[in-house]
Amino acid sequence: MPTLPTRYEKLYKSAYLKTAIADDGMWNLIPSVTGSMDSVQGARRMKENHVLFTFIDTYFPDGPFAFEPNMQDGRFVFLPAVVDHQGIGICASMDVPGFLDIGHFWYPWEFTENDTAFHVDQVWVCMYKTNLFDELAETVKRWYFREDSASEEKFCTFPFGPQHVVRLEGDFLDRMNSSIRAIRAELKDADPMVQRNGEGLIQFMKRVVGK
């Protein structure tokens, strides 16, 4: 297993985190990523993701969690360890230094059996930003490490804010009416901006299945 550049190998304490960062799939299999960890480009990428790595090293050094690349820009996305749990991802913010972006991260075609559905690959949409890491850690514990996270049925948890997350299970794109009701019910007491974001997800889901 490759090791991190010396500075980061010493900086981060979590062996779990360092192994996850160095995984070959996060470096050599991503079209938007060029350069190894030891290259100039790699050093820049390590620096860009440092706020996320520090958050994990501080609050979740023993995992379990997963990383996937954000195909839009190559950022590391901090995900639940359970493969069938999608909908949420956390990235280093690209436009507000020192903040983390919390958003929707999922693969819509995995939540429909409709062969004619518009094929959308990876989706990432930032919902909010924060540098209140103690609070975010408590939120992550609720969302990533729930006792039912090992459910046999695939599911998404879509965050809209620290207090609002919508859980949709199975092929929920094929049950559009009930999925819409679930989103609106969860967000009925949220502020107008959050409710608009909920309507944005609804419209996107409809486009995916051609409704």
N, C-alpha and C positions, 0 to 999 in steps of 0.2 A: 504494500500500500504506500503510495507516495506521501511524503510529509509536506507540511506547509513551509513557506519561506521562513527563515530563522526567526524573524521578528514576531510573526504571528504564532509560530510554534511555541514561543515563550509567553506570548501575550495571553493566549487563551488556555484555560486550565482543563476544559472538558475534552477528554479523549473521544467521547461520542461525537461531539461537535466537529473536532478536527478531522475525524475520519469521514464525516459527512461532507465537509467542505472539499476535501481532497478527492472525493469520488470522481472517477474518470468521466462518468456521465454528465457531470456538471461543467466539464471543461472541453472535452474533445468531440462531443456529439451534438453541439448546438450551433446552428448556422450563424447566429448573431454574435458568437463568442470566438475571438481569435486570440491566439497566444496562450502559452502555458502559464502556470502560476508564477513561474520565475521570470516571465517576460515583462516588458514595460506595460503591455496591455493587461497582463495578469495582475501586476502590482496595483494598477488603477482599479481593477475590478475588486480586488480584496479591500481596498480603501473605501470604495463606494458601498460595499456591503458590511463594513465594520460595525455600524450601529446595530444592524440586525444580529450579527454574530455576537456582539457584546451582550445584547438582550438575552439571547439564548444561553450564553455562557453563565450569565448571572442567575437566571431564573429556572432554566431547564437543562442543567448540565448532564443529567442522566437520561434525557429523552423520556420516552421514545418520541421521535418526530421524523418527518421526511423533508427533503428538499426536492423541488423541481425548478427548472429554469423558466423564467418569464420569457417567452419567445419574442416578445415585443422589444426587449432591450437587454436580455441576458441577466437580469437581476436574479439572485437566489430568492426563492419563495418558500417560506416556512409553513409547513403543512402538517395536518394530523398524520400520525403513523399509519392509521387504518386506510388502506387503499380505496375502499369503497366509500369513504367519507370525503366528499368534495364540497365545493361552494365557498370555502373560506381560504384566504392566503394572506400572509403578512410579508411585506418587502421593506427594504430601506427606501425612504423617500428620495426621489431624484430631484425634487424642486425645493424642498425645505430641509436643509441640513440638520441632522440630529433627530429627525422625526422618523416614525415608521408609518407606512401606508397599510391600512387594513381594507381588504376588498373582496370582491367575488372572483373566485378562481375555480373554473370547472370546465368540463368537456360535455357540452349539451347532447351530442349524439349518443352518449352513453345512458341517457335518461329518457329514451323513446324507442319504441319498436317500429315506428313509422319509417318504412324504407324510402318514402318520398320526401322525408323531412330535409330541409336545407342543411347540408353538412357544415357545421361550424366546429372548428378544431378548438384549441385552447382559448378560453375567454378570461381576460383579466380586466376588472373595472374597480378603481379605487373608490371606496365609499367614505372614508374619513382618515384623518391623520392624528397622531398623538405622540407626545414625548412624556406622557404620564405613565412611565413603565411599570410602576408598582400596580396601578389600576389595570393596565393592559395584561399583566401577568395573571391577575385574578380572573380576568375575562377569558384568557386562553385556557386556564384550568377548567373553566365551565364548559367551554366549547370543544376543546381538543381531547379532554380526558374524562368525558362523561362515562358512567358505567355502561350505558347502552351504545357506546361508540363501536363496540365489537358486534353490533347487530348483523345478522346474516343478510339483511336487505341493504342495498346501496342507498345512500341518502346524501342530500346537500344541506348544509347549514349556511344560509346567506346572511352575513352581518350587514346591518344598516346603521348601527351605532352601538356604543357600549351596552345599552340596555335593550337593544332590539335585534333579534336574530330569528330568521324564519327557517324552520326545518321542513323539508319536502322529501318524501321517501319514494323509492322505487322509480318506475317510469312515469314520473309526475307530469312530464310534458304531454303524455297521452290522457291525462285527467285534468285538462286545462281549467275547467270551471271550479273544481275543488281546490286546485293549486292557487288560483286567483283569490278565492275566499280566504285561504290560509294566510296569504301575504297581507291582504287588507285587514284581516282580523288582528294580526300581530302588530300592525303599524297604525291602528286606528287612533291611538292616543299619542302618536309621535308628532313632532313638529312638521309643518308643511313641506320643508325641504326633504325630510326623510320619507314622507309619504310620496312625494314626486319621484324619488329614487325607486320606491316600490312599484310605482306605475311604469317606470322605465324598464324594470325587470319584466313586468307583465308583458309589455309591448314587445320586448326582445323575444320572450318565450313564444309569443304568438307568431312572430316572423319565422322562427326556427321551424315550426310545424306548418307554416303556410296558412295561418288563420288571420 
